[in-house]
Amino acid sequence: MATARGLRRLLTSSRWRLGRRGVSQSRALAALVPGVSQLDNNSNFLGKRPHRRHPGILQLPCVEVPEALAAAAQLLLLQSPMPHLEKQVRALTNYLWSRHLPVEPEELQRQAVHLEEKFLENPDLPQTEEKLRETVLRALRKTTYHWQELSYNEKLSLVYMVAKLDGGFAAVSRAFHEIRARVPEFQPQTLLDFGSGTGSVTWAAHNTWGQSLREYMCVDSSAAMLDLAEKLLKGGSESGEPYIPGVFFRQFLPVSPKVQFDVVVSAFSLSELPSKADRIEVVQTLWRKTGHFLILVENGTKAGHSLLIHARDLVLKGKEKSPSDPRPGFVFAPCPHELPCPQLTASKPLACSFSQAYHSIPFSWSKKKLKEEKFSMVILARGFPVEANRWPRITQPVLKRPRHVHCHLCCPDGHMQHAVITARRHGRDLYRCARVSSWGDLLPVITPSESELPPSPAKDPPGS
């Protein structure tokens, strides 16, 4: 945390456009970028299903929070009216979206030493130790990101509920949908939600697997948040019957290393931790408590994506360090590989993010309207990946043009590929599958190996 006290102690993420082209030029593009070699139809994966329902389709229709949750949130605001609430919600939303990770002490020390050396080279600046220290301190204050930990009291918890409840529900619902769509036989019984906040994860999990889940463990360091989440479960009151049974609230993670949960979730919570050491400890603890799936969700920004990739790599590199559960971990989604993220290693790093449409909760100053939640996610699983399902992931909006389709893919070989797909070059089935696919879907294709095809550089999504 970059405070003056801390500093004194130390001193002692281009728009890409494509216009309409003629048919002949689209075929030339397809020949220049043969990013997809053939349809993965070894097992007749389509069967009698139409192309719009191919097994790589993971789209989730527009999400809407349960009526009971929306009604409880509206009632809580009526019971605790706050002046200028809309303005506070907008300010908190902007702050959370633009938030960066805290600067580590080692980085501050490195910056301080660099500034000190720079100032010592300037003969016009004061050279006494005390004045030099003050000069360096002032420079650090101007150039260092000042991260602050948010203290969620009763008032700020309500503001957060209005700002993030429905969008957070939509993002987590999309992550749960990925698991349910690809592993329909998975029926979890227990769930752990770290940094549970308003409880949107519990509602989304109940909406997805309500018939099987019997225990929800919600952990949050803020007593006010836990109280708010419990009231939402009880319809906005303190004494009502909970809408979802089997929900428990705690301020600390379960101590026993042997206690595991079928599903473990951390949604928009790792970014609230004050240091890298804290994040490492939490991720390792959450992985030890994971029986099947660990789901990490953050804002769809470079900072959020980078945080998730570091957490992913931490789990993958530490797979042999879990004596209580020797099963290794692998990336279930969204990456089709466990190699370095090509989005972050590109010349111009980009965030690997996704978008989920949802209907916002109508409050007194607003009406229900369609919104988009942009988020990044990583889903880790115990066991071994099914290689047959490691199809390329579509990482940007699909561009549909006359007789050709542009898909930006993250491929199993760890590279980004810009594929221009036409029916003439790639076949009718693949062309139609690509045309009905969307951002975030898997494209059921076999891609050339790295030795056959040089990787294409990652590009900015259109309209960014």
C-alpha positions as CSV (number, residue, x, y, z in Angstrom):
1,M,0.0,0.0,0.0
2,A,1.6,3.2,-1.2
3,T,1.2,5.5,1.9
4,A,3.5,8.2,3.0
5,R,4.4,6.1,6.1
6,G,5.2,3.1,4.0
7,L,7.4,5.2,1.6
8,R,9.3,6.7,4.5
9,R,10.1,3.3,5.9
10,L,11.3,2.2,2.5
11,L,13.5,5.2,2.1
12,T,15.4,4.5,5.2
13,S,-3.2,-2.9,-22.0
14,S,-4.8,0.2,-32.0
15,R,-8.2,-0.2,-33.3
16,W,-8.5,-3.0,-35.9
17,R,-10.9,-2.3,-38.7
18,L,-12.1,-4.4,-41.6
19,G,-14.3,-3.0,-44.4
20,R,-16.4,-5.1,-46.7
21,R,-14.3,-6.9,-49.3
22,G,-15.1,-8.7,-52.5
23,V,-15.5,-12.4,-52.6
24,S,-12.2,-12.9,-54.4
25,Q,-10.3,-10.9,-51.8
26,S,-11.9,-12.9,-49.0
27,R,-10.7,-16.1,-50.6
28,A,-7.2,-14.6,-50.8
29,L,-7.3,-13.7,-47.1
30,A,-8.3,-17.3,-46.3
31,A,-5.4,-18.6,-48.3
32,L,-3.0,-16.2,-46.5
33,V,-4.2,-17.0,-43.1
34,P,-5.0,-20.8,-43.1
35,G,-5.6,-20.7,-39.4
36,V,-8.0,-23.7,-39.4
37,S,-7.2,-26.8,-41.3
38,Q,-10.2,-29.1,-40.9
39,L,-13.4,-29.7,-38.9
40,D,-13.0,-32.0,-35.9
41,N,-15.7,-34.4,-37.0
42,N,-14.0,-37.7,-36.1
43,S,-16.9,-38.8,-34.0
44,N,-19.7,-37.2,-36.0
45,F,-20.1,-34.7,-33.2
46,L,-22.9,-32.9,-34.9
47,G,-25.1,-35.9,-35.4
48,K,-28.6,-34.7,-36.3
49,R,-28.2,-31.4,-34.5
50,P,-28.2,-28.2,-36.5
51,H,-25.0,-26.2,-36.8
52,R,-26.3,-23.5,-34.5
53,R,-26.2,-26.1,-31.7
54,H,-22.7,-27.5,-32.3
55,P,-21.0,-28.7,-29.1
56,G,-18.7,-25.7,-29.0
57,I,-21.6,-23.3,-28.5
58,L,-21.4,-22.0,-24.9
59,Q,-23.5,-18.9,-25.2
60,L,-25.7,-18.1,-22.3
61,P,-28.9,-16.2,-23.1
62,C,-29.5,-12.9,-21.4
63,V,-29.4,-13.4,-17.7
64,E,-31.9,-12.1,-15.2
65,V,-31.5,-12.3,-11.4
66,P,-34.3,-14.3,-9.6
67,E,-37.4,-12.3,-8.8
68,A,-36.9,-13.0,-5.1
69,L,-33.4,-11.5,-5.1
70,A,-34.4,-8.4,-7.1
71,A,-37.4,-7.8,-4.7
72,A,-35.2,-8.2,-1.6
73,A,-32.6,-5.7,-3.0
74,Q,-35.3,-3.2,-3.8
75,L,-36.9,-3.6,-0.3
76,L,-33.5,-3.1,1.5
77,L,-33.0,0.2,-0.3
78,L,-36.5,1.4,0.6
79,Q,-35.7,0.5,4.3
80,S,-32.4,2.4,4.2
81,P,-32.7,5.3,1.8
82,M,-29.5,7.2,1.1
83,P,-29.1,10.6,-0.5
84,H,-27.3,10.8,-3.8
85,L,-27.2,7.0,-4.1
86,E,-27.1,7.0,-7.8
87,K,-24.0,9.2,-7.8
88,Q,-22.3,7.0,-5.3
89,V,-23.1,3.8,-7.3
90,R,-21.6,5.4,-10.4
91,A,-18.5,6.5,-8.5
92,L,-17.9,3.0,-7.0
93,T,-18.5,1.3,-10.3
94,N,-15.9,3.5,-12.0
95,Y,-13.5,3.1,-9.2
96,L,-13.7,-0.7,-9.1
97,W,-13.3,-1.0,-12.9
98,S,-10.3,1.3,-13.1
99,R,-8.6,-0.2,-10.0
100,H,-5.0,-1.5,-10.3
101,L,-3.2,-4.0,-8.1
102,P,-1.3,-2.5,-5.2
103,V,2.4,-1.7,-5.8
104,E,4.6,-4.3,-4.0
105,P,7.2,-3.0,-1.5
106,E,10.1,-4.4,-3.6
107,E,8.9,-2.3,-6.6
108,L,8.6,0.8,-4.4
109,Q,12.1,0.2,-3.2
110,R,13.4,-0.2,-6.7
111,Q,11.7,3.0,-7.8
112,A,13.1,4.9,-4.8
113,V,16.7,3.8,-5.6
114,H,16.3,4.7,-9.2
115,L,15.0,8.2,-8.4
116,E,17.7,8.8,-5.8
117,E,20.4,7.9,-8.3
118,K,18.8,10.2,-10.8
119,F,18.6,13.1,-8.4
120,L,22.2,12.7,-7.3
121,E,23.3,13.2,-10.9
122,N,21.7,16.6,-10.9
123,P,24.0,19.1,-9.2
124,D,21.2,21.7,-9.0
125,L,19.2,19.7,-6.5
126,P,19.8,19.7,-2.7
127,Q,22.3,17.0,-1.7
128,T,21.7,16.6,2.0
129,E,20.3,13.2,3.0
130,E,17.1,14.6,4.5
131,K,16.3,16.9,1.6
132,L,17.1,14.2,-0.9
133,R,14.7,11.8,0.9
134,E,11.9,14.4,0.8
135,T,12.5,15.0,-2.9
136,V,12.3,11.2,-3.6
137,L,9.2,10.9,-1.5
138,R,7.4,13.7,-3.3
139,A,8.3,12.1,-6.7
140,L,7.0,8.7,-5.6
141,R,3.7,10.2,-4.4
142,K,3.2,11.7,-7.9
143,T,4.1,8.6,-9.9
144,T,2.9,5.7,-7.7
145,Y,-0.6,4.2,-7.8
146,H,-2.2,4.7,-4.3
147,W,-4.1,1.5,-3.6
148,Q,-6.5,1.6,-0.7
149,E,-8.4,-1.2,0.9
150,L,-12.1,-0.8,0.9
151,S,-13.9,-1.1,4.3
152,Y,-17.4,-2.4,3.6
153,N,-19.6,-1.0,6.3
154,E,-23.4,-1.1,6.1
155,K,-23.6,2.0,3.8
156,L,-20.9,0.9,1.4
157,S,-22.3,-2.6,1.3
158,L,-25.6,-1.3,0.0
159,V,-23.9,0.8,-2.6
160,Y,-21.9,-2.2,-3.7
161,M,-25.1,-4.3,-3.9
162,V,-26.7,-1.8,-6.3
163,A,-23.5,-1.5,-8.3
164,K,-22.4,-5.2,-8.7
165,L,-25.2,-7.6,-7.6
166,D,-26.8,-8.2,-11.0
167,G,-23.6,-7.9,-13.1
168,G,-21.7,-10.2,-10.7
169,F,-24.6,-12.7,-10.9
170,A,-24.4,-12.6,-14.7
171,A,-20.6,-13.2,-14.8
172,V,-20.6,-16.1,-12.4
173,S,-23.7,-17.6,-14.1
174,R,-21.7,-17.7,-17.3
175,A,-18.8,-19.5,-15.6
176,F,-21.2,-22.1,-14.1
177,H,-22.9,-22.5,-17.4
178,E,-19.6,-23.5,-19.0
179,I,-19.2,-26.3,-16.5
180,R,-22.8,-27.5,-16.8
181,A,-22.7,-27.4,-20.6
182,R,-19.5,-29.3,-21.0
183,V,-19.9,-31.7,-18.0
184,P,-23.7,-32.2,-17.7
185,E,-23.2,-35.2,-15.4
186,F,-21.5,-33.1,-12.7
187,Q,-23.8,-32.6,-9.8
188,P,-22.0,-30.7,-7.0
189,Q,-23.2,-31.0,-3.4
190,T,-21.0,-28.4,-1.6
191,L,-19.8,-24.9,-2.6
192,L,-17.3,-22.5,-1.0
193,D,-17.6,-18.8,-1.9
194,F,-14.5,-16.7,-0.9
195,G,-15.2,-13.0,-0.7
196,S,-18.9,-13.8,-0.9
197,G,-20.1,-10.1,-0.7
198,T,-23.8,-9.8,-1.4
199,G,-24.1,-13.6,-2.0
200,S,-24.6,-13.4,-5.8
201,V,-22.5,-16.6,-6.2
202,T,-24.9,-18.5,-4.0
203,W,-27.9,-17.4,-6.0
204,A,-26.2,-18.2,-9.3
205,A,-25.1,-21.6,-8.1
206,H,-28.6,-22.4,-6.8
207,N,-30.0,-21.3,-10.2
208,T,-27.6,-23.7,-11.9
209,W,-27.4,-26.7,-9.7
210,G,-30.1,-26.1,-7.1
211,Q,-31.4,-29.6,-7.3
212,S,-28.1,-31.1,-6.0
213,L,-26.3,-28.4,-3.9
214,R,-27.0,-28.9,-0.2
215,E,-24.3,-26.7,1.5
216,Y,-23.1,-23.2,0.6
217,M,-20.2,-21.8,2.7
218,C,-20.0,-18.0,2.3
219,V,-16.8,-16.4,3.6
220,D,-16.3,-12.6,3.8
221,S,-14.2,-10.5,6.1
222,S,-16.9,-7.8,6.3
223,A,-19.6,-8.5,8.9
224,A,-21.8,-5.9,7.2
225,M,-21.6,-7.7,3.9
226,L,-22.5,-11.1,5.5
227,D,-25.4,-9.4,7.2
228,L,-26.6,-7.9,3.9
229,A,-26.2,-11.3,2.1
230,E,-28.3,-13.0,4.8
231,K,-31.0,-10.4,4.6
232,L,-31.2,-10.8,0.8
233,L,-31.7,-14.6,1.3
234,K,-34.5,-13.8,3.7
235,G,-36.4,-11.5,1.4
236,G,-35.0,-8.3,2.8
237,S,-35.7,-9.0,6.5
238,E,-33.8,-10.4,9.4
239,S,-36.3,-13.0,10.5
240,G,-37.7,-14.4,7.3
241,E,-37.3,-17.9,6.0
242,P,-34.2,-18.1,3.7
243,Y,-35.0,-18.6,0.0
244,I,-32.0,-21.0,-0.3
245,P,-31.5,-23.6,2.4
246,G,-28.1,-24.8,3.6
247,V,-26.3,-21.4,3.5
248,F,-23.7,-20.7,6.2
249,F,-21.8,-17.5,6.7
250,R,-18.2,-17.1,8.1
251,Q,-15.6,-14.4,8.4
252,F,-12.7,-16.8,8.0
253,L,-11.9,-19.8,5.8
254,P,-12.3,-23.2,7.3
255,V,-9.1,-24.2,9.1
256,S,-9.0,-28.0,8.5
257,P,-7.0,-28.7,5.3
258,K,-9.0,-31.9,4.8
259,V,-12.3,-30.1,4.3
260,Q,-12.9,-29.8,0.5
261,F,-15.8,-28.5,-1.5
262,D,-17.0,-29.6,-4.9
263,V,-17.0,-26.1,-6.2
264,V,-14.8,-23.2,-4.9
265,V,-15.4,-19.7,-6.2
266,S,-13.6,-16.4,-5.8
267,A,-15.5,-13.7,-7.7
268,F,-14.0,-10.1,-7.8
269,S,-12.2,-10.9,-4.5
270,L,-8.5,-11.5,-5.2
271,S,-8.2,-7.9,-6.4
272,E,-9.3,-6.8,-2.9
273,L,-6.2,-8.4,-1.3
274,P,-3.5,-6.0,-0.3
275,S,-0.4,-7.8,-1.5
276,K,0.9,-10.5,-3.8
277,A,1.9,-12.6,-0.8
278,D,-1.7,-12.5,0.4
279,R,-3.0,-13.5,-3.0
280,I,-0.6,-16.5,-3.2
281,E,-1.7,-17.7,0.2
282,V,-5.4,-17.4,-0.6
283,V,-5.1,-19.1,-4.0
284,Q,-3.1,-22.0,-2.5
285,T,-5.7,-22.4,0.3
286,L,-8.6,-22.3,-2.1
287,W,-7.0,-24.9,-4.3
288,R,-6.4,-27.2,-1.4
289,K,-10.1,-26.9,-0.6
290,T,-11.1,-27.6,-4.2
291,G,-12.6,-31.1,-4.8
292,H,-13.5,-30.6,-8.5
293,F,-13.6,-27.0,-9.8
294,L,-12.0,-23.7,-8.7
295,I,-13.6,-20.7,-10.4
296,L,-11.8,-17.3,-10.4
297,V,-13.6,-14.3,-11.8
298,E,-12.3,-10.7,-12.0
299,N,-13.0,-7.5,-14.0
300,G,-12.3,-7.9,-17.8
301,T,-9.3,-5.5,-17.6
302,K,-5.6,-6.1,-18.1
303,A,-5.1,-5.9,-14.3
304,G,-7.9,-8.5,-13.7
305,H,-6.7,-10.8,-16.4
306,S,-3.1,-10.7,-15.3
307,L,-4.1,-11.5,-11.8
308,L,-6.0,-14.6,-12.9
309,I,-3.1,-15.8,-15.1
310,H,-0.8,-15.5,-12.1
311,A,-3.2,-17.5,-10.0
312,R,-3.6,-20.1,-12.8
313,D,0.2,-20.6,-13.1
314,L,0.5,-20.8,-9.3
315,V,-1.9,-23.8,-9.2
316,L,-0.4,-25.5,-12.3
317,K,3.2,-25.2,-11.0
318,G,2.2,-26.4,-7.6
319,K,0.3,-29.4,-8.6
320,E,2.8,-31.7,-6.9
321,K,2.5,-29.8,-3.6
322,S,-0.9,-31.0,-2.4
323,P,-0.3,-34.1,-0.2
324,S,-4.0,-34.1,1.0
325,D,-5.2,-34.4,-2.7
326,P,-2.6,-35.7,-5.1
327,R,-4.7,-35.2,-8.2
328,P,-3.1,-32.6,-10.5
329,G,-4.8,-29.5,-11.7
330,F,-5.5,-28.4,-15.3
331,V,-7.1,-25.5,-17.0
332,F,-10.8,-26.3,-17.8
333,A,-11.6,-22.9,-19.3
334,P,-11.1,-20.6,-21.1
335,C,-7.6,-21.6,-22.1
336,P,-7.3,-24.6,-24.4
337,H,-3.7,-25.1,-23.1
338,E,-1.5,-24.6,-20.1
339,L,1.2,-22.6,-21.8
340,P,1.9,-18.8,-21.2
341,C,-1.0,-16.6,-22.2
342,P,-0.5,-15.3,-25.7
343,Q,-2.6,-12.3,-24.9
344,L,-0.2,-11.1,-22.3
345,T,3.0,-12.0,-24.2
346,A,1.9,-10.1,-27.3
347,S,3.7,-7.0,-28.3
348,K,0.7,-5.1,-27.1
349,P,-0.8,-7.0,-24.2
350,L,-4.6,-7.5,-24.2
351,A,-7.0,-8.7,-21.6
352,C,-8.7,-12.0,-22.3
353,S,-12.2,-11.1,-21.4
354,F,-15.8,-12.1,-22.1
355,S,-19.2,-10.4,-22.1
356,Q,-22.5,-11.6,-20.6
357,A,-25.8,-9.8,-21.3
358,Y,-28.1,-9.3,-18.4
359,H,-31.2,-7.4,-17.3
360,S,-30.4,-4.9,-14.6
361,I,-32.4,-4.7,-11.4
362,P,-34.8,-1.7,-11.6
363,F,-34.4,0.7,-8.7
364,S,-36.3,3.9,-8.0
365,W,-34.2,6.1,-10.3
366,S,-33.8,3.5,-13.1
367,K,-35.7,1.1,-15.2
368,K,-34.9,-2.5,-16.1
369,K,-32.6,-2.4,-19.1
370,L,-30.2,-4.6,-21.0
371,K,-26.6,-4.4,-19.9
372,E,-23.3,-6.2,-20.6
373,E,-20.9,-7.4,-17.9
374,K,-17.3,-7.6,-19.1
375,F,-15.2,-10.0,-17.1
376,S,-12.3,-12.4,-17.1
377,M,-12.4,-15.9,-15.7
378,V,-10.3,-18.9,-15.1
379,I,-11.7,-22.3,-14.3
380,L,-9.3,-24.9,-12.9
381,A,-10.2,-28.5,-12.4
382,R,-8.7,-31.5,-10.6
383,G,-7.8,-34.5,-12.7
384,F,-6.6,-34.7,-16.4
385,P,-7.9,-32.7,-19.4
386,V,-9.9,-34.4,-22.1
387,E,-7.7,-33.7,-25.1
388,A,-10.6,-34.2,-27.6
389,N,-12.3,-31.1,-26.1
390,R,-9.3,-28.8,-26.4
391,W,-10.7,-26.8,-29.3
392,P,-9.6,-23.2,-30.0
393,R,-11.4,-20.5,-28.0
394,I,-12.9,-17.5,-29.8
395,T,-11.4,-14.5,-28.0
396,Q,-13.1,-11.6,-29.8
397,P,-16.4,-10.8,-31.4
398,V,-16.9,-12.9,-34.5
399,L,-16.9,-10.7,-37.7
400,K,-19.4,-12.0,-40.3
401,R,-18.8,-10.8,-43.8
402,P,-20.2,-11.8,-47.2
403,R,-19.1,-15.4,-47.7
404,H,-16.4,-15.3,-45.1
405,V,-16.1,-15.1,-41.3
406,H,-13.3,-13.7,-39.2
407,C,-12.5,-15.6,-36.0
408,H,-9.7,-14.7,-33.5
409,L,-8.7,-17.9,-31.8
410,C,-6.6,-19.0,-28.8
411,C,-5.3,-22.3,-30.0
412,P,-4.1,-25.4,-28.2
413,D,-0.5,-24.8,-29.3
414,G,-0.5,-21.6,-27.1
415,H,-0.7,-19.1,-30.0
416,M,-3.3,-16.6,-31.2
417,Q,-4.6,-17.2,-34.7
418,H,-6.6,-15.0,-36.9
419,A,-8.7,-17.4,-39.1
420,V,-10.6,-16.2,-42.1
421,I,-13.0,-19.1,-42.9
422,T,-14.8,-19.6,-46.2
423,A,-17.1,-22.4,-47.3
424,R,-15.1,-23.0,-50.4
425,R,-11.7,-23.4,-48.7
426,H,-12.8,-25.0,-45.3
427,G,-16.0,-26.7,-46.1
428,R,-19.7,-26.0,-45.6
429,D,-19.8,-27.5,-42.1
430,L,-16.9,-25.5,-40.6
431,Y,-18.1,-22.3,-42.3
432,R,-21.6,-22.6,-40.9
433,C,-20.3,-23.5,-37.4
434,A,-18.0,-20.5,-37.4
435,R,-20.8,-18.2,-38.6
436,V,-23.2,-19.2,-35.8
437,S,-20.4,-19.0,-33.1
438,S,-19.9,-16.1,-30.8
439,W,-17.3,-14.5,-28.6
440,G,-16.3,-17.0,-25.9
441,D,-17.4,-20.2,-27.8
442,L,-15.2,-23.1,-28.7
443,L,-14.7,-23.7,-32.4
444,P,-14.7,-27.5,-33.1
445,V,-11.7,-27.6,-35.4
446,I,-8.3,-29.2,-35.7
447,T,-5.6,-26.5,-36.1
448,P,-2.2,-26.8,-37.8
449,S,0.7,-27.5,-35.5
450,E,3.1,-24.7,-34.6
451,S,5.7,-26.1,-37.0
452,E,3.3,-25.8,-39.9
453,L,2.0,-22.3,-39.2
454,P,3.6,-19.2,-37.8
455,P,1.5,-17.5,-35.1
456,S,-0.4,-14.4,-35.9
457,P,0.1,-11.4,-33.5
458,A,-2.8,-10.7,-31.1
459,K,-4.9,-7.7,-32.3
460,D,-7.2,-5.3,-30.5
461,P,-10.8,-6.2,-30.6
462,P,-12.8,-4.1,-33.0
463,G,-14.4,-1.1,-31.5
464,S,-12.1,-1.0,-28.5
